[in-house]
Amino acid sequence: MGQCIHHHPSVPRGLFAHARSSDPSDRFTTLFVRLIMSLKLYSIIVWVGLLCCLNNIAFAQDAPAGAEQDVRTFKHPLTDMPRAAEDVVTSVYFPNHADHKLPIGEVVTTLCHFTNTGSAPYNISAIMGSLNAPYDFRHHFQNYSYKPIGMVINGGEEISLKYTFQLHPELEPVDYQLAVTVFYDSESESFSTTFFNQVIN
């Protein structure tokens, strides 16, 4: 038969649990310890926050001096474009649409013939186009891709540059003003030439 085990009246219940003291001094000690631990945790949080701030300050000081200025002065390539160089001559040709009647929704190819008639080299940086309202050039229907080029054309040299774009399929079949611009640089100045700027239909 199994034996029943009874707690002896002299043995406090919960002997194997943490004893709870009713002594006020013990309670005060417990509260004091908790307060100290809380203060330590608060100090750690403060120090971590302070270290993060110092790290951000150090990172800002190590950043390039012109980085912040570059962000503030960024502008769209087709806004306030630089002038054209006097010794650069351009011409344009649409291989598949010589009549400048460009199909809506299809990819269009244009060729820019770039001639450097001067003696100093030019670095052709990019080509970009836009579709505008013929009655107000500031009204844009589409801005086409900014295509990087990165080619140096020495004095007396010439080159043909290919640029493709697509008229949006949902455009109305009316007249638009198409402008396509080539961007290039000398050693000391940036230039741009809009080699096509006409009404298309």
C-alpha positions as CSV (number, residue, x, y, z in Angstrom):
1,M,0.0,0.0,0.0
2,G,1.1,3.5,-0.6
3,Q,2.0,5.8,2.2
4,C,0.5,9.2,2.8
5,I,3.0,11.8,3.7
6,H,1.8,14.7,5.8
7,H,3.6,17.9,6.3
8,H,4.7,18.3,9.9
9,P,3.0,21.3,11.5
10,S,6.4,22.6,12.5
11,V,7.7,22.7,8.9
12,P,6.5,25.9,7.0
13,R,4.7,25.3,3.8
14,G,6.6,26.2,0.7
15,L,10.0,25.2,2.2
16,F,11.3,24.6,-1.3
17,A,10.0,27.9,-2.6
18,H,11.5,31.3,-1.9
19,A,10.6,32.5,1.5
20,R,8.8,35.8,1.8
21,S,9.8,37.8,4.7
22,S,7.5,40.1,6.5
23,D,10.3,42.0,8.1
24,P,10.1,45.7,7.0
25,S,13.9,46.0,6.8
26,D,14.1,43.1,4.3
27,R,11.5,44.8,2.1
28,F,13.4,48.0,2.2
29,T,16.6,46.1,1.2
30,T,14.8,44.5,-1.7
31,L,13.4,47.8,-2.9
32,F,16.8,49.4,-2.6
33,V,18.4,46.6,-4.6
34,R,15.8,47.0,-7.4
35,L,16.4,50.8,-7.4
36,I,20.1,50.3,-7.8
37,M,19.5,47.8,-10.7
38,S,17.1,50.2,-12.4
39,L,19.7,53.0,-12.1
40,K,22.4,50.8,-13.6
41,L,20.1,49.9,-16.5
42,Y,19.2,53.6,-17.1
43,S,23.0,54.5,-17.0
44,I,23.7,51.8,-19.7
45,I,20.9,53.2,-21.9
46,V,22.2,56.7,-21.6
47,W,25.8,55.6,-22.4
48,V,24.6,53.7,-25.4
49,G,22.7,56.7,-26.7
50,L,25.7,58.9,-26.1
51,L,28.0,56.6,-28.1
52,C,25.5,56.5,-31.0
53,C,25.5,60.3,-31.1
54,L,29.3,60.5,-31.0
55,N,29.5,57.9,-33.8
56,N,27.1,59.9,-36.0
57,I,29.1,63.1,-35.4
58,A,32.3,61.3,-36.4
59,F,30.7,59.9,-39.5
60,A,29.5,63.3,-40.5
61,Q,33.0,64.8,-40.1
62,D,34.5,62.0,-42.2
63,A,32.0,62.5,-45.1
64,P,33.3,64.3,-48.1
65,A,33.1,68.1,-47.8
66,G,31.0,68.5,-50.9
67,A,28.6,65.6,-50.3
68,E,25.9,67.7,-48.6
69,Q,26.3,70.5,-51.1
70,D,25.9,68.0,-54.0
71,V,22.6,66.8,-52.6
72,R,21.3,70.3,-52.2
73,T,22.3,71.5,-55.7
74,F,21.1,68.4,-57.6
75,K,18.9,69.4,-60.5
76,H,17.2,67.7,-63.4
77,P,19.5,67.4,-66.5
78,L,16.9,69.2,-68.7
79,T,16.6,72.1,-66.3
80,D,18.9,75.2,-66.9
81,M,21.0,73.4,-69.4
82,P,24.5,74.8,-70.2
83,R,25.2,76.5,-73.5
84,A,26.4,74.8,-76.6
85,A,30.1,74.9,-77.5
86,E,30.9,77.0,-80.6
87,D,33.2,74.4,-82.1
88,V,30.7,71.5,-81.9
89,V,28.4,70.8,-84.9
90,T,25.5,68.3,-84.6
91,S,23.0,66.9,-87.0
92,V,20.2,64.4,-86.6
93,Y,18.7,61.5,-88.6
94,F,15.8,59.1,-87.9
95,P,16.7,55.9,-89.9
96,N,13.1,54.6,-89.9
97,H,11.2,57.8,-89.8
98,A,12.8,60.4,-92.1
99,D,9.5,62.3,-92.3
100,H,9.5,62.7,-88.5
101,K,6.1,61.0,-88.2
102,L,6.8,58.9,-85.2
103,P,4.5,56.0,-84.3
104,I,2.9,56.0,-80.9
105,G,3.8,53.0,-78.7
106,E,6.8,51.9,-80.8
107,V,10.5,52.3,-80.1
108,V,12.1,55.0,-82.1
109,T,15.8,55.3,-83.1
110,T,17.5,58.6,-83.6
111,L,21.1,59.2,-84.6
112,C,23.1,62.2,-83.5
113,H,26.1,63.1,-85.7
114,F,28.6,64.9,-83.4
115,T,31.6,66.8,-84.9
116,N,34.3,68.5,-82.9
117,T,35.6,71.2,-85.2
118,G,38.0,72.6,-82.6
119,S,41.3,71.5,-81.2
120,A,40.5,70.6,-77.7
121,P,38.8,67.2,-76.8
122,Y,35.3,66.9,-75.5
123,N,33.9,64.1,-73.3
124,I,30.4,63.2,-74.4
125,S,28.7,62.3,-71.2
126,A,25.1,61.5,-72.1
127,I,22.0,62.0,-74.3
128,M,18.5,62.7,-73.0
129,G,15.2,63.6,-74.6
130,S,11.7,64.9,-73.7
131,L,8.3,65.2,-75.2
132,N,6.7,68.6,-74.7
133,A,3.6,70.6,-75.6
134,P,4.2,72.6,-78.8
135,Y,2.4,75.6,-77.3
136,D,4.4,75.6,-74.0
137,F,7.8,73.9,-73.9
138,R,7.7,73.9,-70.1
139,H,4.8,71.4,-70.2
140,H,6.3,67.9,-70.3
141,F,4.4,64.8,-71.4
142,Q,7.4,62.5,-71.1
143,N,11.0,62.6,-70.0
144,Y,13.0,59.9,-71.8
145,S,15.9,57.9,-70.4
146,Y,19.2,59.6,-69.5
147,K,21.7,57.5,-71.5
148,P,25.3,57.7,-70.4
149,I,27.9,57.8,-73.2
150,G,31.4,58.4,-71.8
151,M,33.3,58.9,-75.0
152,V,36.1,61.4,-75.7
153,I,36.1,63.1,-79.1
154,N,39.3,64.8,-80.0
155,G,39.6,67.9,-82.1
156,G,38.8,67.2,-85.8
157,E,37.0,63.9,-84.9
158,E,33.3,63.0,-85.4
159,I,31.0,60.3,-84.3
160,S,27.4,59.1,-84.6
161,L,25.5,58.4,-81.4
162,K,22.4,56.2,-81.2
163,Y,19.5,57.1,-78.9
164,T,16.2,55.2,-78.6
165,F,13.0,56.1,-76.9
166,Q,9.3,55.2,-77.0
167,L,6.2,57.4,-77.2
168,H,3.8,56.3,-74.6
169,P,1.0,54.0,-76.0
170,E,-1.7,56.1,-74.4
171,L,-0.7,59.4,-76.0
172,E,-3.3,61.2,-78.1
173,P,-2.5,61.4,-81.9
174,V,-1.8,65.1,-81.9
175,D,1.3,67.3,-82.4
176,Y,4.1,67.2,-79.9
177,Q,7.4,69.0,-79.5
178,L,10.3,66.5,-79.3
179,A,13.6,67.7,-78.0
180,V,16.8,65.5,-77.7
181,T,20.0,66.9,-76.2
182,V,23.6,65.7,-76.1
183,F,25.7,66.6,-73.0
184,Y,29.5,67.0,-73.2
185,D,32.4,68.5,-71.2
186,S,35.7,70.2,-71.8
187,E,38.4,70.3,-69.2
188,S,36.9,73.4,-67.6
189,E,33.2,73.6,-68.6
190,S,30.1,71.7,-69.3
191,F,28.0,72.1,-72.5
192,S,24.9,70.8,-74.1
193,T,23.5,70.9,-77.6
194,T,19.8,70.2,-78.4
195,F,20.3,68.5,-81.8
196,F,16.6,67.9,-82.4
197,N,13.9,70.3,-81.3
198,Q,10.9,70.2,-83.6
199,V,7.2,69.4,-83.8
200,I,6.3,65.8,-84.6
201,N,3.0,64.2,-85.4
